[in-house]
Amino acid sequence: MPSNKNLLQQSSSNIQLSADSDLKPKITIGFQLAKILKLKRRFIDIEMKELGLSRTGWQVLFWLTILAPCSQKELLKNLDIDAGHLARVLEEFEQKKYIVRSQIEGDRRSLLIQITQYSQQNLIPHMQATINKENTILLNGINEENKILLFKLLAQVEENVESVLTTYIIKDAENNG
C-alpha cells in the first residue's frame, strides 16, 4: 500500500498543467470535489427515486434527520436552496405526513419542524441505507489510515473556505453598512 507521501505525489502528478500558463492547473481541488459531489448526488437521486423523493426532497429529509426538531431557518442554513423553495417542499412534506410543523413557544413567526413516525419507519431507513452504501462506494479501496487522513484534510479544506467566506461577509457588511 502506498504511503501518504506517495499518494500526495501521485495526486499532484495527475494535475495537468497548461502549456501556455505559468503553472495554472486545468483541474483544481475545488473542481474535483464538485465533480465528486455531482456524481454522488446522482447516485443518491437514483436510489431515492423509488421513494418518490427529488434531490431537494431527500436533502431536506437528510438534514432533518440530523437537525430535527429545528426551525425552518436552521434547516435553510444547511441547504443550497432559497427560502421559498424550502417552504414549498415542507408544505408538500406536511401534506404527505412526512413532517409536522408546530409553533415555537415565544416566537410567533417561526415553526418547529419534526419528522413523523411515518418518515422514521418508511423513509429514513431507506435513506440511511443509501447513504451507507454511498459511503462504502466513496471509500472503496482506501485503508483506515487514509480514510482518517482524508476526513482530516477535508475538514481543513472546509475550514479554509469558511474562514475566507467569513472575511468576505464581514468586509461586505462593512462596505454596505
C-alpha positions as CSV (number, residue, x, y, z in Angstrom):
1,M,0.0,0.0,0.0
2,P,1.5,3.4,-1.0
3,S,2.4,5.8,1.8
4,N,0.6,9.1,2.3
5,K,3.5,10.9,0.8
6,N,3.4,8.7,-2.3
7,L,-0.4,9.3,-2.6
8,L,0.1,13.0,-2.5
9,Q,2.9,12.8,-5.1
10,Q,0.7,10.7,-7.3
11,S,-2.3,13.0,-6.9
12,S,-0.2,16.1,-7.7
13,S,1.3,14.4,-10.7
14,N,-2.2,13.8,-12.1
15,I,-2.9,17.5,-12.3
16,Q,-2.2,18.6,-15.9
17,L,-0.6,21.9,-16.5
18,S,-1.5,24.2,-19.4
19,A,1.5,24.8,-21.7
20,D,0.6,28.4,-22.1
21,S,0.3,29.1,-18.4
22,D,2.6,29.7,-15.5
23,L,1.7,26.5,-13.7
24,K,-2.1,27.0,-13.6
25,P,-3.8,23.6,-13.1
26,K,-6.6,22.7,-15.5
27,I,-8.4,21.0,-12.7
28,T,-8.3,22.4,-9.2
29,I,-9.2,20.6,-6.0
30,G,-12.4,22.6,-5.8
31,F,-13.5,21.4,-9.3
32,Q,-12.5,17.8,-8.4
33,L,-14.6,18.0,-5.2
34,A,-17.5,19.5,-7.3
35,K,-17.2,16.6,-9.8
36,I,-17.4,14.0,-7.0
37,L,-20.3,15.8,-5.4
38,K,-22.2,15.8,-8.7
39,L,-21.6,12.0,-9.1
40,K,-22.6,11.2,-5.5
41,R,-25.8,13.2,-5.8
42,R,-26.7,11.4,-9.0
43,F,-26.2,8.1,-7.2
44,I,-28.5,9.1,-4.3
45,D,-31.0,10.6,-6.7
46,I,-31.3,7.1,-8.4
47,E,-31.5,5.3,-5.1
48,M,-34.1,7.7,-3.6
49,K,-36.3,7.8,-6.7
50,E,-38.2,4.7,-5.6
51,L,-39.5,6.7,-2.6
52,G,-40.6,9.5,-4.9
53,L,-38.1,12.0,-3.4
54,S,-36.5,14.6,-5.6
55,R,-32.9,15.7,-4.9
56,T,-34.2,18.6,-2.9
57,G,-36.6,16.3,-1.1
58,W,-34.0,13.8,0.0
59,Q,-31.6,16.6,1.0
60,V,-34.2,18.2,3.2
61,L,-35.1,14.9,4.7
62,F,-31.4,14.1,5.3
63,W,-30.8,17.4,7.1
64,L,-34.0,16.9,9.2
65,T,-32.7,13.6,10.4
66,I,-29.7,15.5,11.8
67,L,-31.3,18.7,12.9
68,A,-34.9,18.0,13.9
69,P,-36.6,19.3,15.7
70,C,-35.5,22.5,14.2
71,S,-36.8,25.8,12.7
72,Q,-37.1,26.4,9.0
73,K,-34.3,29.0,9.3
74,E,-31.9,26.4,10.9
75,L,-32.7,23.9,8.1
76,L,-32.2,26.5,5.4
77,K,-28.6,27.2,6.6
78,N,-27.6,23.7,5.5
79,L,-29.3,23.7,2.1
80,D,-28.4,25.3,-1.2
81,I,-32.0,26.5,-2.0
82,D,-34.0,29.7,-1.4
83,A,-36.5,30.1,1.4
84,G,-39.5,29.9,-0.9
85,H,-38.4,26.6,-2.4
86,L,-37.9,25.2,1.1
87,A,-41.3,26.4,2.1
88,R,-42.9,24.6,-0.8
89,V,-41.0,21.3,-0.1
90,L,-42.0,21.5,3.6
91,E,-45.6,22.1,2.7
92,E,-45.6,19.0,0.4
93,F,-43.9,17.0,3.2
94,E,-46.5,18.1,5.6
95,Q,-49.3,17.1,3.3
96,K,-47.7,13.7,2.8
97,K,-47.3,13.3,6.6
98,Y,-43.5,13.2,6.4
99,I,-43.2,16.1,8.9
100,V,-45.2,18.1,11.3
101,R,-44.8,21.8,12.0
102,S,-45.8,23.5,15.2
103,Q,-45.5,26.9,16.7
104,I,-42.3,27.7,18.6
105,E,-43.1,28.9,22.0
106,G,-42.3,32.6,22.4
107,D,-41.8,33.1,18.6
108,R,-45.0,33.5,16.6
109,R,-43.2,33.8,13.3
110,S,-41.2,30.5,13.5
111,L,-42.3,27.0,13.2
112,L,-40.7,23.9,14.7
113,I,-40.2,21.1,12.2
114,Q,-40.2,17.4,13.3
115,I,-40.1,14.2,11.4
116,T,-43.1,12.0,11.7
117,Q,-43.3,8.4,12.8
118,Y,-44.3,7.5,9.2
119,S,-41.0,9.0,7.9
120,Q,-39.0,7.3,10.6
121,Q,-40.4,3.9,9.6
122,N,-40.8,4.3,5.9
123,L,-38.3,6.8,4.5
124,I,-35.4,7.2,6.9
125,P,-34.3,3.5,6.9
126,H,-34.0,3.5,3.1
127,M,-32.3,6.9,3.0
128,Q,-29.8,5.7,5.7
129,A,-29.1,2.5,3.8
130,T,-28.5,4.6,0.7
131,I,-26.1,6.9,2.5
132,N,-24.2,4.0,4.0
133,K,-24.0,2.4,0.5
134,E,-22.7,5.7,-0.9
135,N,-20.1,6.0,1.8
136,T,-18.9,2.4,1.1
137,I,-18.6,3.2,-2.6
138,L,-16.8,6.6,-2.0
139,L,-14.2,5.0,0.3
140,N,-13.8,1.7,-1.5
141,G,-10.1,0.7,-1.7
142,I,-9.0,3.3,0.9
143,N,-7.4,1.9,4.1
144,E,-8.4,3.1,7.5
145,E,-5.3,5.3,7.9
146,N,-6.0,7.1,4.7
147,K,-9.7,7.4,5.5
148,I,-8.8,9.2,8.7
149,L,-6.3,11.4,6.8
150,L,-9.0,12.2,4.1
151,F,-11.5,13.3,6.7
152,K,-8.9,15.5,8.4
153,L,-7.9,17.0,5.1
154,L,-11.5,17.7,4.0
155,A,-12.2,19.3,7.4
156,Q,-9.2,21.6,6.8
157,V,-10.4,22.5,3.3
158,E,-13.9,23.2,4.7
159,E,-12.3,25.4,7.5
160,N,-10.2,27.3,4.9
161,V,-13.2,28.1,2.8
162,E,-15.4,29.1,5.7
163,S,-12.7,31.4,7.0
164,V,-12.3,33.2,3.7
165,L,-16.1,33.4,3.3
166,T,-16.4,34.9,6.8
167,T,-13.8,37.5,5.9
168,Y,-15.7,38.4,2.7
169,I,-19.0,38.6,4.5
170,I,-17.5,40.9,7.2
171,K,-15.9,43.1,4.5
172,D,-19.2,43.2,2.5
173,A,-21.2,44.2,5.6
174,E,-18.6,47.0,6.4
175,N,-18.8,48.3,2.9
176,N,-22.6,48.2,2.7
177,G,-23.3,49.1,6.3
